Amino acid sequence: MTKQSKKEIAERCKRYNESHREEIKKWKHENYLKHRDEIYQKHRVWHNKNKDAVARWHQDYNRRGMKNYYSKRFQVLTLYGGNPPVCQCCGEKEMTVLTIDHFDLEQGKRDARSNIITVTNRLLKENDPSKYQVLCLNCNFAKFRYGGCPHRYPEKSPWRRLQIA
């Protein structure tokens, strides 16, 4: 019998795991159910001993996530609102108040139920300016609430109707 190299052993294990994937998955699940309480206790002990490391990990994870979110948000706003992005109605340039407006109200309702990262990734992939535009929060709300923004359609302003009466 010849001595196998580590690479050959790793290849053999990989082939076995691929060919027995369902059996291994079933065994792992059964083993977890059988030893669930022990696993939980070991996890709690480790967690309590390493609170500082866990807290640092969570801070780093959150920081990376927010950096990724703001980077993608900037990409979406520049894709649909120009560089630098501006409100298509009033010309507002402050990034914190700019939003994506859906021309299709139904798509907007579906997106409201979705995760913001999922929507952002889809907008980057679609790259279809005929469906979306960049508006500031004020213009977006006015368009939704009153059917049009007072910057473009002064007659749609509820305050104008009060002044006329």
C-alpha positions in Angstrom: 0.0 0.0 0.0 1.4 3.3 -1.0 1.5 6.4 1.2 -1.0 9.0 -0.1 -0.2 12.7 -0.1 -2.3 15.2 1.8 -3.6 16.5 -1.5 -4.8 13.0 -2.6 -6.5 12.5 0.7 -8.2 15.8 0.5 -9.5 15.0 -3.0 -10.8 11.7 -1.9 -12.6 13.3 1.1 -14.1 15.9 -1.2 -15.4 13.3 -3.7 -16.9 11.3 -0.8 -18.6 14.4 0.7 -20.1 15.4 -2.7 -21.4 11.9 -3.4 -22.9 11.5 0.1 -24.1 15.0 0.7 -27.7 14.2 1.7 -26.6 11.4 4.1 -24.1 13.7 5.8 -26.7 16.5 6.0 -29.2 14.1 7.6 -26.5 12.8 10.1 -25.5 16.3 11.1 -29.1 17.3 11.7 -29.8 14.2 13.8 -26.5 14.7 15.7 -27.4 18.3 16.4 -30.9 17.3 17.7 -29.4 14.6 19.9 -26.8 16.9 21.5 -28.6 20.3 21.2 -28.5 21.1 24.9 -24.8 20.3 25.2 -24.0 22.4 22.2 -26.0 25.3 23.5 -24.2 25.1 26.9 -20.8 25.0 25.3 -21.7 28.0 23.2 -22.9 30.0 26.2 -19.7 29.1 28.2 -17.5 30.2 25.4 -19.5 33.3 24.8 -19.3 34.3 28.4 -15.6 33.8 28.5 -15.0 35.8 25.4 -17.4 38.8 25.7 -14.9 41.3 24.6 -14.0 39.4 21.5 -17.7 38.9 20.7 -18.4 42.6 21.2 -15.5 43.6 18.9 -16.7 41.2 16.3 -20.2 42.7 16.3 -18.8 46.2 16.1 -16.6 45.3 13.2 -19.4 43.5 11.5 -21.8 46.4 11.9 -19.1 48.9 10.7 -18.4 46.8 7.6 -22.1 46.5 6.9 -22.8 50.2 7.2 -19.8 51.0 5.0 -21.0 48.6 2.3 -24.6 50.0 2.6 -23.5 53.6 2.1 -21.2 52.7 -0.7 -24.0 50.9 -2.6 -26.5 53.7 -1.8 -24.1 56.2 -3.3 -23.7 54.0 -6.4 -27.5 53.8 -6.8 -28.1 57.5 -6.3 -25.3 58.4 -8.8 -26.7 55.8 -11.3 -30.2 57.2 -11.3 -29.6 60.9 -10.2 -26.3 61.9 -11.9 -22.9 62.6 -10.4 -23.3 64.3 -8.0 -26.9 63.1 -7.4 -29.6 65.7 -7.2 -33.4 65.7 -6.8 -35.0 65.6 -10.2 -37.7 68.0 -9.0 -36.2 70.7 -6.8 -32.4 70.2 -7.3 -31.6 69.3 -3.7 -28.1 67.9 -3.4 -27.9 66.8 0.2 -27.2 63.0 0.1 -29.0 62.3 3.4 -32.4 63.4 2.1 -32.2 61.8 -1.4 -34.3 58.8 -2.1 -35.3 56.5 -5.0 -38.8 57.1 -6.4 -40.6 54.4 -8.3 -42.6 55.4 -11.3 -44.5 52.1 -10.9 -46.4 52.4 -7.6 -46.9 48.6 -7.3 -43.1 48.0 -7.5 -42.7 50.6 -4.8 -45.1 48.7 -2.6 -43.2 45.4 -3.2 -39.9 47.1 -2.4 -41.3 48.5 0.8 -41.7 44.9 2.1 -38.1 44.0 1.0 -34.7 44.3 2.7 -33.0 47.6 1.8 -29.8 45.8 0.7 -31.8 43.5 -1.6 -33.5 46.5 -3.2 -30.2 48.3 -3.6 -28.5 45.3 -5.2 -31.5 44.9 -7.6 -31.4 48.6 -8.6 -27.7 48.3 -9.4 -28.3 45.2 -11.5 -31.4 46.6 -13.3 -29.8 50.0 -14.3 -33.2 51.2 -15.8 -33.7 54.9 -15.4 -37.2 54.6 -17.1 -38.5 53.0 -13.9 -36.8 55.1 -11.2 -35.8 58.6 -10.4 -34.0 60.3 -7.5 -36.2 62.7 -5.4 -35.6 64.3 -2.1 -37.8 63.2 0.8 -40.1 66.2 0.5 -40.7 65.8 -3.2 -41.2 62.1 -2.8 -43.7 62.5 0.0 -45.6 65.2 -1.9 -45.8 63.1 -5.0 -47.1 60.2 -3.0 -49.5 62.2 -0.8 -50.8 64.9 -3.1 -50.2 63.3 -6.5 -47.4 65.7 -7.5 -44.7 68.0 -6.0 -45.6 71.6 -5.4 -42.3 72.6 -7.1 -43.5 71.3 -10.5 -47.3 71.4 -9.9 -48.2 74.3 -7.7 -52.0 73.6 -8.2 -51.5 70.2 -6.4 -50.4 71.9 -3.2 -53.0 71.6 -0.4 -51.9 75.0 0.9 -52.7 76.7 -2.4 -56.2 75.4 -2.2 -56.6 76.9 1.2 -55.3 80.3 0.0 -57.7 80.3 -2.9 -60.8 79.7 -0.7 
